[in-house]
Amino acid sequence: MDAQVPGIYEQIANKIRELRTTAKGQTISQEALAQAVNTTANTISRWETATYKPSISDSEGLARFFGVPITVFFPEAHPKPRTNALLSATADLDDKDLEEVTLYAQFRRTRRKRRKR
C-alpha cells in the first residue's frame, strides 16, 4: 500500500474528526459527542487517532448523530452523490414513510418514461 494513502482505520478516524469539527456548522467537543453516542471522551479521542477502532454499532451511532449515511466512514464503498442525498434524506424515516418515498420515486420514473414515448 502507498505510504501516502491512509488505511481504512485512519480514514475512519479522519472522518470522525472532520464530522465532529465541521458538522452541524460548529465544533462539537469530544465530551459532548461521547455523551450523545453513549461512550467516553477518551474513546472518541482514540477513535480520532485510530488507536481504537469503532465497531459497526459505534459507527452507526455516529452516523445517526451526524445525520449522515454510515457509508461516509468507508470512502471506497461510498455511493454516488445522488444516492448519498437520498440516503441522508430518508435516514430517519419509519418503514411506512420509506415505502411512500419509494412508491413516489417509482411513480416519477414511470411518468418520465411515458413522456419519452
C-alpha positions in Angstrom: 0.0 0.0 0.0 1.2 3.5 -0.8 2.6 5.3 2.3 0.7 8.4 1.3 -2.7 6.7 1.3 -4.1 6.2 4.8 -5.5 2.9 5.7 -9.2 2.3 6.4 -8.9 3.0 10.1 -7.1 6.2 9.5 -9.8 7.2 7.0 -12.5 6.5 9.6 -10.6 8.4 12.2 -10.2 11.4 9.9 -13.9 11.3 9.0 -15.0 11.2 12.7 -12.7 14.2 13.4 -14.0 16.0 10.4 -17.6 15.5 11.3 -17.1 16.4 14.9 -15.3 19.7 14.0 -17.4 20.8 11.0 -20.8 19.1 11.1 -23.9 21.0 12.0 -22.0 24.2 11.4 -20.0 24.1 14.6 -17.3 22.1 16.5 -18.7 19.6 18.9 -16.5 18.7 21.8 -15.3 15.1 22.3 -17.2 15.2 25.6 -20.5 16.2 24.0 -20.1 13.7 21.2 -19.2 11.0 23.7 -22.4 11.7 25.7 -24.5 11.7 22.6 -23.3 8.3 21.4 -23.0 6.7 24.9 -19.3 6.4 25.2 -16.4 8.3 26.8 -14.4 11.3 25.5 -11.3 9.2 25.8 -12.8 6.7 23.4 -13.7 9.5 20.9 -10.1 10.7 21.1 -8.8 7.2 20.4 -11.2 6.7 17.5 -9.9 10.0 16.1 -6.3 8.8 16.3 -7.2 5.3 15.0 -5.9 3.9 18.3 -9.3 2.3 18.9 -11.4 1.0 16.0 -15.1 1.9 16.3 -17.5 -1.1 15.9 -20.2 -1.1 13.3 -22.6 -0.3 16.1 -20.5 2.7 17.1 -20.2 3.8 13.5 -24.0 3.6 13.2 -24.5 5.7 16.3 -22.0 8.3 15.0 -23.8 8.3 11.6 -27.2 8.7 13.2 -25.9 11.6 15.4 -24.4 13.5 12.5 -27.3 12.7 10.1 -25.1 11.0 7.5 -25.2 7.5 6.0 -22.8 5.1 7.6 -21.0 4.7 4.3 -19.3 8.1 4.8 -16.8 6.2 7.0 -15.9 3.8 4.1 -14.8 6.1 1.2 -14.1 3.2 -1.2 -17.7 2.0 -0.8 -19.1 5.5 -0.8 -22.2 5.7 -3.0 -22.7 8.4 -5.7 -23.7 11.9 -4.5 -27.3 11.3 -5.6 -27.5 8.1 -3.7 -26.0 9.8 -0.7 -28.6 12.6 -0.8 -31.4 10.1 -0.9 -29.8 8.1 2.0 -29.4 11.2 4.1 -32.9 12.5 3.3 -34.5 9.2 4.3 -32.3 8.0 7.1 -34.7 8.6 10.0 -38.0 7.7 8.2 -40.0 4.9 9.6 -41.0 1.9 7.3 -44.3 3.4 6.2 -42.8 6.7 5.2 -39.9 5.0 3.4 -42.4 2.9 1.5 -44.2 6.1 0.5 -41.0 7.7 -0.8 -40.2 4.5 -2.7 -43.6 4.5 -4.4 -43.3 8.1 -5.3 -39.9 7.5 -6.9 -41.4 4.7 -8.9 -44.2 6.9 -10.0 -41.8 9.6 -11.1 -39.7 7.1 -13.1 -42.8 5.7 -14.8 -44.0 9.2 -15.6 -40.7 10.2 -17.1 -40.6 7.0 -19.3 -44.1 7.7 -20.6 -43.2 11.3 -21.5 -40.2 10.0 -23.6 -42.5 7.8 -25.7 
